[in-house]
């Protein structure tokens, strides 16, 4: 099962190595040994073939359903040096960084999502304010200050070199590859 997960996240070579090691362990033990129960052999066979028998232990049938539901082809994982931004700006991963969730920080997510609409293009503070605080009215200086604080927070969270200050407002840098995740 772990080999299947490794393959799903783009680590096929790790999955193949794990299955080869497991197959070696099975071949090294005799059929009469009770240390390796037959359901594990069924799991290994299911993982290798991509399907499991309709009858048998519950965990083998669950694996069969998971394997059947798995998409046949998956897109390659984005490169480590890419900025990856999730749908709606709810999360991001800076180049060579860890995933940062913004699910609970709606305003930051909205600002990041707005910047990601057109990387390299300047977005005004008023447009970012309208995206983060829709329908809210504020003095121009207060709105600009809120946006400035939000941008500073995003920079502290890992986007320091990727959000640029422009003459008109702010822009997402195009120096790093950019990927929009679904």
C-alpha positions in Angstrom: 0.0 0.0 0.0 2.8 2.4 0.8 4.4 1.6 -2.6 1.1 2.7 -4.2 1.1 6.0 -2.2 4.7 6.6 -3.3 3.8 6.0 -6.9 0.8 8.4 -6.6 3.0 11.2 -5.4 5.5 10.8 -8.2 8.1 8.6 -6.4 7.8 5.6 -8.8 11.4 4.5 -8.2 10.9 4.3 -4.5 7.7 2.3 -5.0 9.4 -0.1 -7.4 12.3 -0.6 -4.9 9.9 -1.2 -2.0 7.9 -3.8 -4.0 11.1 -5.5 -5.1 12.4 -5.8 -1.5 9.0 -7.1 -0.4 9.0 -9.7 -3.2 12.5 -10.8 -2.1 11.2 -11.3 1.4 8.3 -13.4 0.2 10.5 -15.5 -2.0 13.0 -16.1 0.8 10.3 -17.5 3.1 8.6 -20.9 2.6 4.9 -21.3 1.9 4.5 -23.1 5.3 5.8 -20.2 7.4 3.1 -18.6 9.3 5.1 -15.3 9.8 3.9 -14.2 6.4 0.1 -14.6 6.1 -1.5 -15.2 2.8 -3.4 -11.9 2.8 -0.1 -10.0 2.6 0.7 -12.0 -0.5 -2.7 -11.1 -2.0 -1.9 -7.4 -1.3 1.4 -7.6 -3.0 -0.1 -9.4 -6.0 -2.9 -6.7 -6.1 -0.3 -3.9 -6.0 1.7 -5.4 -8.8 -1.2 -6.2 -11.1 -3.2 -3.1 -10.3 -6.3 -5.1 -9.3 -7.2 -7.5 -6.5 -9.6 -10.5 -6.4 -13.3 -9.7 -5.8 -13.3 -12.2 -2.9 -11.0 -12.3 0.0 -10.1 -10.3 3.1 -11.6 -6.9 3.5 -8.4 -4.9 3.3 -7.6 -6.6 -0.1 -11.0 -5.6 -1.4 -10.5 -2.1 -0.2 -7.2 -1.9 -1.9 -8.9 -3.2 -5.1 -11.4 -0.3 -5.0 -8.6 2.3 -4.3 -6.6 1.0 -7.2 -9.6 1.1 -9.5 -10.5 4.6 -8.5 -6.9 5.9 -9.0 -6.5 7.9 -12.2 -4.5 6.0 -14.9 -2.1 8.9 -15.6 -1.1 11.7 -13.3 0.6 15.0 -14.0 4.1 15.2 -12.9 4.7 16.9 -9.6 5.8 20.5 -10.0 9.5 21.1 -9.8 11.0 22.0 -6.4 12.1 25.4 -7.6 8.5 26.4 -8.6 6.1 28.6 -6.7 2.9 26.5 -6.3 -0.3 28.2 -5.4 -3.5 26.3 -4.6 -7.0 27.0 -5.8 -8.3 30.3 -4.4 -4.9 31.0 -2.8 -5.8 28.8 0.1 -2.2 27.4 0.2 1.2 27.9 -1.4 4.6 26.3 -1.5 7.5 28.6 -2.1 10.4 27.3 -4.1 12.3 24.6 -2.1 9.9 25.3 0.8 7.2 23.6 2.7 3.4 23.9 2.1 1.8 26.8 3.9 -1.9 26.8 4.5 -4.0 29.9 4.3 -7.3 28.3 4.8 -8.0 30.2 8.0 -6.5 33.5 6.7 -9.1 34.4 4.1 -7.8 37.9 3.4 -4.2 36.7 2.8 -5.6 33.9 0.5 -7.6 36.4 -1.5 -4.7 38.7 -2.0 -2.4 35.9 -3.0 -5.1 34.6 -5.4 -5.5 38.1 -6.9 -1.7 38.4 -7.4 -1.5 34.9 -9.0 -4.1 35.9 -11.6 -1.4 37.7 -13.6 2.1 37.0 -12.4 4.5 39.8 -13.3 1.7 42.3 -13.7 1.3 45.1 -11.2 -1.9 45.1 -9.1 -2.9 48.2 -7.3 -3.5 48.3 -3.6 -7.1 49.3 -4.1 -7.6 46.2 -6.3 -6.0 44.0 -3.7 -8.1 45.6 -0.9 -11.3 45.0 -3.0 -10.3 41.3 -3.4 -9.5 40.8 0.3 -12.3 42.8 1.8 -15.1 42.7 -0.8 -17.8 45.4 -0.3 -15.9 47.1 2.5 -15.2 50.8 2.4 -12.2 52.5 3.9 -10.2 55.6 3.6 -7.5 55.2 0.9 -4.7 55.4 3.4 -6.3 52.8 5.7 -7.0 50.4 2.8 -3.4 50.8 1.6 -2.1 50.2 5.2 -4.2 46.9 5.5 -2.8 45.7 2.1 0.7 46.6 3.2 0.4 44.6 6.4 -1.1 41.7 4.5 1.8 41.7 2.0 4.3 41.9 4.8 2.7 38.9 6.4 2.8 36.9 3.1 6.4 37.8 2.8 7.2 36.6 6.3 5.4 33.3 5.6 7.9 32.5 2.8 7.1 34.8 -0.2 9.7 37.4 0.6 11.5 37.3 -2.7 8.4 36.5 -4.8 6.2 39.5 -4.1 7.6 42.7 -5.5 6.7 46.2 -4.8 6.0 48.2 -8.0 5.2 51.8 -8.7 1.5 51.0 -8.9 1.2 48.4 -6.2 2.4 44.8 -6.0 3.3 42.0 -8.3 4.1 38.3 -8.1 7.6 37.8 -9.4 8.2 35.8 -12.6 11.8 34.9 -11.7 10.7 31.5 -10.3 8.5 29.0 -12.3 4.9 29.4 -11.3 2.3 26.6 -11.0 -1.4 26.9 -10.2 -2.6 23.8 -8.4 -6.2 22.6 -8.6 
